[in-house]
Amino acid sequence: MAELYRSEDAQQILQLAIARQSEAGELTRAQLFEIAAELNISVADLEAAEQEWLTQRGELEERRTFTRLRQGKFHRRFAKYAIVNGFLMALNFITLAGLTWSLYIALFWGIGVALDAWRTYYIGKEEFEEAFQRWRQRRQLTQSVSSLLNRLFSGR
C-alpha cells in the first residue's frame, strides 16, 4: 500500500529531513549533489537552482546594505540635530535665563527630522523598491566608472 504525497508536502518533508541531517553540521556541495542525484534531480537543474539561490542571496544582501545605509544616514542627521539644538538651547538658557528662540529652531528642524524618520523606517514596499533600484543603479554605475578608470590608469 503506497501513500501518495502532493509535491508541496514532499518538498516540506524533504526540507525537514535535510535540516535534521544537517543539524550535525553543514552540507558540502558534494553532499548536496549526492542528495539531488538520489532525488533524480539533474545536475543542470541543481546548478540552475544554486545559481538562482546565489543571485537571491546577493540581492538580499544588497537590500540589507541599502537599509543599513539609509538608517545610518538618518542616525547621522538625528545626531546633528540633537548636538546643534542641545548647544543652541544651552546657549539660549545661559544668555537669557530661559528657553525662547531655540525652541522654535528645534521645533521646525524637528519636523524635518521626523519626516526623514518616517521615510526611513515606515516606507511602503513600492517606495522602498523604487529607492532601492535607484541606489542600485547608481552603485553599479559608480562601480563601472571606477573599474574603467582603474583600467585606464593602471595601463599607464
C-alpha positions as CSV (number, residue, x, y, z in Angstrom):
1,M,0.0,0.0,0.0
2,A,1.8,3.1,-1.2
3,E,0.9,6.5,0.2
4,L,0.9,9.5,-2.2
5,Y,2.1,12.9,-1.3
6,R,1.4,16.2,-3.0
7,S,4.5,17.9,-4.4
8,E,4.4,20.6,-1.8
9,D,4.1,18.1,1.0
10,A,7.0,16.0,-0.3
11,Q,9.1,19.1,-0.5
12,Q,8.4,20.1,3.1
13,I,9.2,16.6,4.3
14,L,12.4,16.6,2.4
15,Q,13.3,20.0,3.7
16,L,12.8,18.8,7.3
17,A,14.8,15.7,6.7
18,I,17.7,17.7,5.2
19,A,17.5,20.1,8.1
20,R,17.7,17.2,10.6
21,Q,20.6,15.7,8.7
22,S,22.5,19.0,8.6
23,E,22.0,19.7,12.3
24,A,25.1,17.8,13.0
25,G,27.0,20.1,10.6
26,E,26.6,21.9,7.3
27,L,26.2,20.1,4.0
28,T,29.0,20.2,1.5
29,R,28.4,21.0,-2.1
30,A,29.2,17.3,-3.0
31,Q,26.7,16.1,-0.4
32,L,24.1,18.4,-2.0
33,F,24.8,16.9,-5.4
34,E,24.5,13.4,-3.9
35,I,21.1,14.2,-2.4
36,A,19.9,15.7,-5.7
37,A,21.1,12.6,-7.5
38,E,19.1,10.4,-5.1
39,L,16.1,12.5,-5.7
40,N,16.6,12.2,-9.5
41,I,17.3,15.9,-9.8
42,S,19.5,16.6,-12.8
43,V,22.9,18.3,-12.3
44,A,21.8,21.1,-14.7
45,D,18.6,21.7,-12.6
46,L,20.6,21.7,-9.4
47,E,23.2,24.1,-10.8
48,A,20.5,26.4,-12.1
49,A,18.7,26.3,-8.7
50,E,22.1,27.0,-7.0
51,Q,22.7,30.0,-9.3
52,E,19.3,31.4,-8.6
53,W,19.8,31.0,-4.9
54,L,23.1,32.8,-5.1
55,T,21.5,35.6,-7.0
56,Q,18.7,35.9,-4.5
57,R,21.2,35.8,-1.6
58,G,23.2,38.5,-3.3
59,E,20.2,40.7,-3.8
60,L,19.1,40.2,-0.2
61,E,22.5,41.3,1.0
62,E,22.3,44.3,-1.2
63,R,18.9,45.2,0.3
64,R,20.3,44.8,3.8
65,T,23.2,47.1,2.8
66,F,20.8,49.7,1.4
67,T,18.7,49.6,4.6
68,R,21.8,50.0,6.8
69,L,22.9,52.9,4.7
70,R,19.5,54.6,4.9
71,Q,19.3,54.1,8.6
72,G,22.9,55.2,9.2
73,K,22.2,58.4,7.2
74,F,19.1,59.1,9.4
75,H,21.1,58.4,12.6
76,R,23.8,60.9,11.5
77,R,21.1,63.5,10.7
78,F,19.4,63.0,14.1
79,A,22.8,63.2,15.9
80,K,23.5,66.6,14.2
81,Y,20.0,67.8,15.2
82,A,20.5,66.7,18.8
83,I,24.0,68.2,19.1
84,V,23.2,71.6,17.4
85,N,19.9,72.0,19.2
86,G,21.4,71.0,22.5
87,F,24.1,73.6,22.1
88,L,21.6,76.3,21.0
89,M,19.3,75.5,23.9
90,A,22.2,75.7,26.4
91,L,23.3,79.0,24.8
92,N,19.7,80.4,24.9
93,F,19.3,79.3,28.5
94,I,22.6,80.7,29.7
95,T,22.2,84.1,27.9
96,L,18.5,84.7,28.6
97,A,18.0,82.5,31.7
98,G,15.3,80.6,29.8
99,L,14.4,79.0,26.5
100,T,12.8,81.2,23.9
101,W,14.1,81.3,20.3
102,S,16.0,77.9,20.5
103,L,12.7,76.1,20.9
104,Y,11.4,77.4,17.5
105,I,14.6,76.2,15.8
106,A,14.3,72.8,17.4
107,L,10.6,72.6,16.5
108,F,11.0,73.5,12.8
109,W,14.1,71.4,12.3
110,G,12.5,68.6,14.3
111,I,9.6,68.4,11.8
112,G,12.1,67.7,9.0
113,V,13.9,65.1,11.1
114,A,10.5,63.5,11.9
115,L,9.6,63.3,8.2
116,D,13.0,61.8,7.5
117,A,12.5,59.2,10.2
118,W,9.1,58.4,8.6
119,R,10.7,58.0,5.2
120,T,13.5,55.8,6.6
121,Y,11.5,53.5,8.9
122,Y,8.0,53.5,7.6
123,I,8.4,53.4,3.8
124,G,6.0,51.5,1.7
125,K,7.1,48.5,-0.4
126,E,6.8,50.3,-3.7
127,E,8.6,53.4,-2.5
128,F,11.3,51.1,-0.9
129,E,11.7,49.2,-4.2
130,E,12.0,52.4,-6.2
131,A,14.6,53.9,-3.9
132,F,16.5,50.6,-3.8
133,Q,16.5,50.3,-7.6
134,R,17.8,53.9,-7.9
135,W,20.5,53.3,-5.3
136,R,21.4,50.0,-7.0
137,Q,21.8,51.7,-10.5
138,R,23.9,54.5,-9.0
139,R,26.1,51.9,-7.2
140,Q,26.5,49.9,-10.4
141,L,27.3,53.0,-12.4
142,T,29.9,54.1,-9.8
143,Q,31.5,50.7,-9.8
144,S,31.6,50.6,-13.6
145,V,33.2,54.1,-13.9
146,S,35.6,53.2,-11.1
147,S,36.6,50.0,-12.8
148,L,37.0,51.8,-16.2
149,L,39.2,54.4,-14.6
150,N,41.3,51.8,-12.8
151,R,41.9,50.0,-16.1
152,L,42.8,53.2,-17.8
153,F,45.2,54.5,-15.2
154,S,46.8,51.1,-14.4
155,G,47.7,50.6,-18.1
156,R,50.0,53.7,-18.0
